Structure formats: C-alpha cells, structure tokens
Amino acid sequence: MKTERGCETVKWQKCPVCDGVGQVSGGYFNRAGDCQQWMSSDAIEVCLVCKGTGMVIEPTISDNKEA
C-alpha cells in the first residue's frame, strides 16, 4: 500500500510485532530481555509498535552519503 505524506510517497507493511492483528498477548511489552516466555493473563493489549492499526511504514534505505 502506498500513500502520500507531504512530498514523499511512503509504503506500508504489516506490523512485524503483532503480524498485522493490532493486538498482542497481555504482558508482551513488559517482559524482560529475550525471555522465551513470560507471565501473561488471558488479556490482550494494543500493539505499541503499530498503535493497533496492524500496519507500519516500511523502512527505507537512503543512498545519502552525507551522513
């Protein structure tokens, strides 16, 4: 999906954290480090990465050498 944002065209992609659902298991963002499991209730939370939309702006790589 492409949309205009100011003078540039941005591409959107499915959120890699929630897999496009917009929600994650309760406690997902509270877990420490790279633990494979965490304590969770049956609750769900809004994905903080996509803010519940299920979509994020696709990252772009700039060829700008001035950095």
Secondary structure, DSSP 4 states (H G I P E B T S, - for coil): -EEEETTEEEEEEE-TTTTTSSEEETTGGG--TT-S-----S-EEE-TTTTTSSEEEPP-----TT-
